[in-house]
């Protein structure tokens, strides 16, 4: 059989074959007609267009996945559980320059916290206390034993002598005017009266709220006694704080990039530092008075367990040129109504570029209905339960034990079907206060019968709380495969909290990557 006659090989075609082995495949068919060529070119153009579209879609999908790595975290818990402090720790850890630049704005809040602590002491040691509503045993509980609520009757607790009380009330009278001034500086024009809501937050389960003197004297303070200063989250109070006193004009200089702060406020005679300086000695005398401390202890008024406690720092905070430290800001108490959002980008590590959104929603009972809209697309929940509060009551309802409220709230969160796929991290918070309380001899089994005769030490009590919250999750979660992460925390402890936040961040990121199928 004769072999087909091949085309002659020229040096040019030989070089092309050697340099491009696909030339024969890609070459147009031999004897191709014009119509065939047109159809082929059209088909190739369509194929290229499809290929380009696929490449573009893959590129866009990759960019979208990177762009859409937004982690949403919801901070939940009752009022004064430590949510705002946890949010501040996230800010301090990830946006330290901005946090430092805002420290001076917290000066007015810290002053107000200190002034109101002094007023609360005067209120507590008043010879004419006003009784609180009688406490009740709870009719519902997350556990088999509702914590007991002792009586609030302090009729047998003797007040300090009348003359001593009148002396302190007189020498500390300028603080009432300063309180008005500080509230006015932080409030919106139409908020000055509306912000005084609810009882003071630091009262224990057995403390009482009393009035300062006569009705005339109480009116002179605009009814602030017994009410906590509260702002709506839409109020730009930090900006107002910078314009307060001598922060006006040339002194109103704060650079969030460098952390520079204003100076020279001490030159303004209207600045609050002058009133505080004049009252410093009397404040120290009141807080250090043995009779006063005895009455506070007898009436179970534990100011040291509250946010915004600065009575052990009077000398430093009332100094003329006082600038808040990071720790001062973390401990500052400013109650807000609404939702506080903080966003930041991770700038280091394998998760660089991931955006975090942290939401702090109000924990008071009348604010919890605002939680539901944030359940839909949240990636993780950090739930804070202040375990030191086993012998305290809610600020907004003195008939309800705070630990019982935390357990009921925890049960409602872990059993929510909308949150079945959400990572939940539990912070058993205020462990430093828990240990101090146990060391002082306060017994858990006086408030929770189920604790029985277990040792009243920190290790035993903390293990009991861990098991109790863990069991509720195990019993009521709709997702039996969900792993519960529990941490013992004191969120005012920056070093320890940053370590915990790093661990929590890694847990949340890993869960988020699984959710978007990147791992």
C-alpha positions in Angstrom: 0.0 0.0 0.0 1.4 3.3 -1.0 2.1 5.9 1.8 0.2 9.2 1.5 2.3 11.9 0.0 3.4 14.3 2.7 4.0 18.0 2.3 7.6 19.0 1.7 9.3 20.1 4.9 11.0 23.5 4.6 13.4 25.0 7.1 10.6 27.6 8.1 7.9 25.0 8.8 10.4 22.8 10.6 11.4 25.6 13.0 7.7 26.4 13.6 7.0 22.7 14.5 9.9 22.6 16.9 9.0 25.9 18.6 5.2 25.3 18.7 4.1 21.6 19.1 0.5 22.7 19.2 0.6 24.4 15.8 -0.7 21.4 14.0 -3.7 21.1 16.4 -4.5 24.8 16.3 -4.0 25.2 12.6 -7.2 25.6 10.5 -8.4 22.5 8.8 -7.0 22.0 5.3 -9.2 23.1 2.4 -11.5 25.0 4.8 -14.2 27.0 3.0 -15.0 30.6 3.9 -18.4 29.6 5.5 -16.7 26.9 7.5 -14.1 29.4 8.6 -16.7 31.9 9.7 -18.6 29.3 11.7 -15.3 28.1 13.3 -14.2 31.7 14.3 -17.7 32.4 15.7 -17.6 29.2 17.8 -14.1 30.0 19.1 -15.2 33.5 20.0 -18.2 32.2 21.9 -16.1 29.6 23.7 -13.6 32.3 24.6 -16.3 34.5 25.9 -17.7 31.7 28.1 -14.2 30.9 29.4 -13.6 34.6 30.2 -16.9 34.8 32.0 -16.1 31.7 34.1 -12.7 33.2 34.9 -14.3 36.5 35.9 -16.9 34.7 38.0 -14.2 32.7 39.8 -12.1 35.8 40.4 -15.2 37.7 41.7 -16.2 34.8 43.9 -12.7 34.7 45.4 -12.8 38.5 46.0 -16.3 38.3 47.5 -15.3 35.6 49.9 -12.4 37.6 51.0 -14.5 40.8 51.1 -17.4 39.2 52.9 -15.4 37.8 55.8 -17.4 39.8 58.3 -17.7 38.4 61.8 -20.6 39.6 63.8 -20.5 39.1 67.5 -23.3 39.8 69.9 -22.6 40.6 73.6 -25.5 39.4 75.8 -26.2 39.5 79.5 -28.0 41.4 82.1 -27.3 45.0 83.0 -23.9 45.4 84.8 -22.7 41.9 83.6 -19.6 43.3 82.0 -20.7 43.7 78.4 -19.5 47.3 78.0 -16.2 46.5 79.6 -15.7 43.5 77.2 -16.4 45.8 74.3 -13.9 48.3 75.6 -11.3 45.5 75.8 -11.9 44.6 72.2 -11.4 48.3 71.4 -8.2 48.6 73.5 -6.8 45.4 71.9 -7.5 46.2 68.2 -7.8 50.0 68.0 -5.4 51.2 70.8 -4.6 54.6 69.4 -8.3 55.6 69.1 -8.9 54.2 72.6 -6.1 56.3 74.0 -7.3 59.5 72.3 -10.8 59.0 73.9 -9.5 58.6 77.4 -9.8 62.3 78.3 -13.5 62.2 77.2 -14.1 59.7 79.9 -13.0 62.2 82.6 -16.5 63.6 83.0 -18.0 60.1 83.3 -15.4 59.1 85.9 -16.0 62.3 87.8 -19.8 61.6 87.7 -19.2 58.0 88.9 -17.2 59.2 91.9 -19.7 62.0 92.8 -22.6 59.6 92.7 -20.8 57.1 94.8 -20.4 59.8 97.5 -24.1 60.7 97.2 -25.1 57.1 97.4 -23.1 56.8 100.7 -24.9 59.8 102.1 -28.2 58.3 101.0 -27.4 54.9 102.6 -26.4 56.4 106.0 -29.3 58.9 106.1 -31.2 58.9 109.5 -34.5 58.8 107.5 -34.3 55.9 105.1 -37.1 55.2 102.7 -38.0 51.4 102.7 -37.9 49.5 99.4 -40.7 47.2 98.1 -40.7 43.9 100.0 -38.8 41.2 98.1 -40.6 38.1 96.8 -39.7 34.6 96.2 -39.5 33.9 92.5 -42.4 32.0 91.0 -40.3 30.6 88.1 -36.7 29.5 87.9 -34.2 28.0 85.5 -33.2 25.6 88.2 -34.8 23.6 91.0 -33.8 26.1 93.6 -34.5 29.8 93.3 -31.9 31.8 95.1 -33.2 33.2 98.3 -33.7 37.0 98.7 -33.2 38.2 102.2 -35.4 40.9 103.7 -34.7 44.5 103.0 -35.9 45.7 106.4 -33.1 47.7 108.0 -35.1 49.3 110.7 -32.9 47.8 113.3 -29.7 49.1 111.7 -28.7 52.4 113.5 -27.7 55.2 111.2 -24.7 57.5 111.9 -25.4 60.2 114.4 -27.5 63.1 113.1 -24.8 65.7 113.8 -22.2 63.6 111.9 -24.6 63.2 109.0 -25.4 66.9 108.8 -21.7 67.7 108.8 -20.9 65.4 105.9 -24.0 66.7 104.0 -22.9 70.3 104.5 -19.2 69.9 103.5 -20.1 67.8 100.5 -23.0 69.9 99.3 -21.0 71.3 96.3 -21.0 67.8 94.8 -24.8 68.0 94.2 -24.3 71.0 92.0 -21.4 69.4 90.3 -23.5 66.3 89.6 -26.0 68.6 87.8 -23.2 70.2 85.8 -21.7 66.9 84.7 -25.0 65.5 83.7 -25.8 68.6 81.7 -22.4 68.4 79.9 -23.1 64.8 78.8 -26.8 65.0 78.0 -28.6 66.1 74.9 -30.7 69.3 75.5 -33.9 67.4 75.8 -32.4 64.5 77.9 -31.5 66.3 81.1 -34.5 65.0 83.1 -35.4 61.9 80.9 -32.0 60.2 81.6 -32.6 59.6 85.3 -34.1 56.1 85.1 -34.4 53.3 87.7 -32.8 52.7 91.0 -29.1 53.1 91.7 -27.3 50.0 90.4 -25.0 49.1 93.2 -27.5 48.0 95.9 -27.2 44.5 97.2 -30.1 42.1 97.6 -30.7 43.5 101.1 -29.9 47.1 100.7 -32.5 49.9 100.8 -32.9 53.1 98.9 -33.3 56.2 101.1 -33.8 59.8 100.5 -31.5 62.7 101.3 -33.2 64.9 103.9 -36.5 66.6 103.2 -38.6 66.8 100.0 -37.3 70.3 99.5 -33.7 69.1 99.6 -34.5 66.2 97.3 -36.1 68.6 94.8 -32.9 70.7 94.9 -31.1 67.7 93.4 -33.7 67.4 90.6 -34.8 64.0 91.9 -31.5 62.3 90.9 -31.2 60.3 94.2 -32.4 56.8 93.4 -32.0 57.2 89.6 -29.1 56.2 87.4 -27.9 58.6 84.8 -28.7 57.0 81.4 -27.9 58.1 77.8 -29.2 56.9 74.5 -26.6 55.5 72.2 -27.4 58.2 69.6 -26.1 60.8 72.0 -22.5 61.8 71.0 -21.5 62.4 74.6 -17.7 62.0 73.8 -17.9 65.1 71.6 -19.7 67.0 74.3 -17.1 65.9 76.8 -14.4 67.4 74.7 -16.2 70.8 74.7 -16.8 70.8 78.4 -15.1 73.4 80.6 -11.7 74.5 79.2 -11.8 72.0 76.4 -13.3 74.8 74.4 -11.3 76.7 71.8 -7.5 76.2 71.7 -7.6 73.3 74.2 -10.0 71.2 72.3 -7.3 69.2 70.6 -7.4 65.4 70.4 -5.7 63.3 67.7 -7.0 59.8 67.5 -3.9 58.8 65.4 -1.3 60.0 67.9 -3.2 59.8 71.1 -2.6 63.5 71.9 -5.0 64.9 74.5 -6.1 68.4 75.4 -4.3 70.3 78.2 -4.8 73.3 80.3 -8.3 72.6 81.6 -7.1 73.3 85.1 -6.7 76.9 84.2 -10.5 77.2 83.8 -12.2 78.1 87.1 -15.4 76.4 85.9 -13.7 73.1 85.4 -15.0 70.3 87.7 -11.5 69.5 89.0 -11.7 72.6 91.2 -14.9 71.5 93.1 -13.5 68.0 93.4 -10.2 69.4 94.7 -12.0 71.4 97.4 -14.1 68.4 98.5 -11.2 65.9 98.4 -10.6 65.9 102.1 -14.3 65.6 103.0 -14.7 62.7 100.5 -11.7 60.9 102.0 -13.0 61.5 105.5 -16.5 60.1 104.6 -15.1 57.0 102.9 -12.7 56.4 105.7 -15.1 57.0 108.6 -15.6 53.8 110.7 -19.2 54.6 111.6 -20.1 55.1 107.9 -18.4 51.9 106.8 -20.2 50.0 109.6 -23.6 51.2 108.4 -22.8 50.4 104.8 -21.8 46.9 105.8 -24.8 46.4 108.0 -27.1 47.6 105.2 -25.2 45.5 102.6 -24.3 48.5 100.4 -21.3 47.1 98.5 -20.1 49.9 96.3 -16.9 48.1 95.6 -18.8 45.5 93.7 -20.2 48.1 91.3 -18.9 49.4 88.0 -17.6 52.9 88.3 -16.0 52.3 91.7 -13.3 54.9 92.4 -13.6 55.5 96.1 -10.2 53.9 96.7 -8.7 56.3 94.2 -10.0 59.6 95.5 -6.6 61.3 95.9 -5.5 60.4 92.3 -8.8 61.2 90.5 -9.3 64.5 92.2 -5.8 65.7 91.3 -5.9 68.9 89.3 -4.3 67.4 86.2 -5.9 64.0 86.3 -6.0 62.1 83.0 -7.8 58.7 83.0 -5.8 55.6 82.6 -6.9 52.6 80.4 -7.9 50.8 83.6 -10.0 53.8 84.7 -11.8 53.8 81.4 -12.5 50.1 81.6 -14.1 50.5 85.0 -16.2 53.6 84.1 -19.9 53.1 84.3 -22.2 54.8 81.7 -25.6 53.2 81.2 -26.9 53.5 77.7 -30.2 52.7 76.0 -29.9 51.2 72.6 -27.2 49.3 70.7 -23.5 50.2 70.7 -21.6 48.9 67.7 -17.8 48.7 67.3 -16.1 47.6 64.1 -12.5 46.8 63.4 -10.3 45.0 60.9 -7.8 42.4 61.9 -4.4 43.7 60.6 -2.2 40.8 61.3 -2.0 37.0 60.9 -3.8 34.6 58.6 -7.1 36.4 59.3 -5.8 39.8 58.1 -8.6 41.8 56.5 -11.5 40.1 58.3 -13.9 42.7 59.6 -15.4 42.3 63.1 -18.6 43.9 64.2 -19.2 43.8 68.0 -22.7 44.7 69.2 -23.4 45.6 72.8 -27.1 45.7 73.4 -28.8 46.9 76.6 -29.2 44.2 79.2 -31.9 45.7 81.3 -35.2 43.9 81.2 -37.0 46.6 79.3 -34.3 46.6 76.6 -34.1 42.8 75.8 -36.7 43.0 73.1 -34.1 44.8 71.0 -32.0 41.6 70.9 -34.1 39.7 68.4 -33.2 41.6 65.2 -29.5 40.8 65.8 -30.1 37.0 66.0 -30.5 36.5 62.2 -27.0 36.7 60.8 -24.8 36.7 64.0 -21.8 34.5 63.9 -21.2 34.2 67.6 -22.6 35.2 71.0 -20.6 36.1 74.0 -22.9 35.7 77.0 -21.7 37.3 80.3 -23.0 36.0 83.6 -21.7 37.9 86.7 -21.4 34.9 89.1 -20.4 37.2 92.0 -24.0 38.5 92.0 -25.5 35.4 93.7 -26.6 37.5 96.7 -27.7 40.6 94.7 -30.9 41.8 93.0 -31.6 43.5 89.7 -31.3 47.2 89.7 -34.5 47.5 87.8 -36.5 45.1 90.0 -35.3 44.6 93.6 -37.6 41.5 93.9 -35.5 39.4 91.4 -32.2 37.8 92.3 -29.5 38.6 89.7 -28.1 35.0 89.5 -31.6 33.6 88.9 -32.1 36.2 86.2 -28.8 35.2 84.5 -29.8 31.6 84.5 -33.2 32.3 83.0 -31.7 34.6 80.4 -29.1 31.9 79.6 -31.8 29.3 79.2 -33.7 31.5 76.8 -30.6 32.1 74.6 -29.3 28.5 74.4 -32.8 27.2 73.6 -33.5 29.7 70.8 -33.9 27.8 67.5 -32.7 30.9 65.6 -29.4 30.5 67.3 -29.0 26.8 66.8 -26.0 27.2 64.5 -24.4 30.0 66.3 -21.2 29.7 68.4 -21.9 30.5 72.0 -19.1 31.5 74.4 -20.0 31.8 78.1 -18.0 34.3 80.3 -18.6 33.5 83.9 -17.6 37.0 84.9 -16.5 39.0 87.9 -14.6 36.0 89.4 -12.3 38.3 91.3 -15.4 39.7 93.2 -16.7 36.2 93.7 -13.4 35.1 95.3 -13.3 38.2 97.5 -16.9 37.6 98.6 -16.3 34.0 99.4 -13.1 34.9 101.3 -15.1 37.4 103.3 -17.4 34.6 104.5 -20.5 35.1 102.3 -21.9 31.6 101.9 -23.4 30.4 98.6 -25.7 27.8 100.3 -27.4 30.7 102.1 -28.7 31.7 98.7 -28.8 28.5 96.7 -30.1 25.5 98.6 -28.9 23.0 95.9 -25.2 23.9 96.7 -25.7 21.9 99.9 -22.7 21.3 102.1 -20.0 21.7 99.5 -16.9 23.7 100.5 -17.5 27.4 100.3 -14.2 28.1 98.5 -13.6 29.5 95.0 -12.6 26.3 93.3 -15.7 24.4 94.5 -18.1 27.3 93.8 -16.8 28.1 90.4 -17.0 24.4 89.4 -20.6 24.4 90.6 -21.5 27.4 88.4 -19.7 25.9 85.4 -21.7 22.7 85.8 -25.0 24.5 86.4 -24.8 26.7 83.2 -23.3 23.8 81.2 -26.2 21.5 82.2 -28.8 24.1 81.1 -27.1 24.3 77.7 -27.0 20.5 77.4 -30.7 20.2 78.3 -32.2 23.0 76.2 -30.0 23.5 73.2 -31.7 22.6 69.9 -28.3 21.7 68.5 -26.8 18.8 70.4 -23.6 18.9 68.4 -22.8 22.5 69.4 -19.8 22.8 71.5 -20.0 25.2 74.5 -16.9 27.3 75.4 -16.8 28.5 79.0 -14.3 30.9 80.4 -13.9 32.2 84.0 -13.3 35.9 83.6 -12.7 39.2 85.3 -13.0 41.5 82.3 -11.4 44.5 84.1 -8.2 42.5 84.1 -6.7 43.5 80.8 -3.9 41.0 80.5 -6.0 38.0 81.3 -8.9 39.2 79.2 -6.8 39.8 76.1 -5.6 36.2 76.3 -9.1 35.0 76.5 -10.3 37.3 73.7 -7.5 36.0 71.4 -8.7 32.4 72.1 -12.3 33.3 71.6 -11.4 35.2 68.4 -9.7 32.1 67.0 -12.7 29.9 67.9 -15.1 32.3 66.2 -13.0 32.7 63.1 -12.6 28.9 62.7 -16.4 28.5 62.9 -16.9 31.4 60.4 -14.5 29.8 57.9 -16.3 26.5 58.2 -19.6 28.3 57.6 -18.4 29.9 54.3 -16.7 26.6 53.4 -13.2 27.9 53.3 -11.9 25.1 55.5 
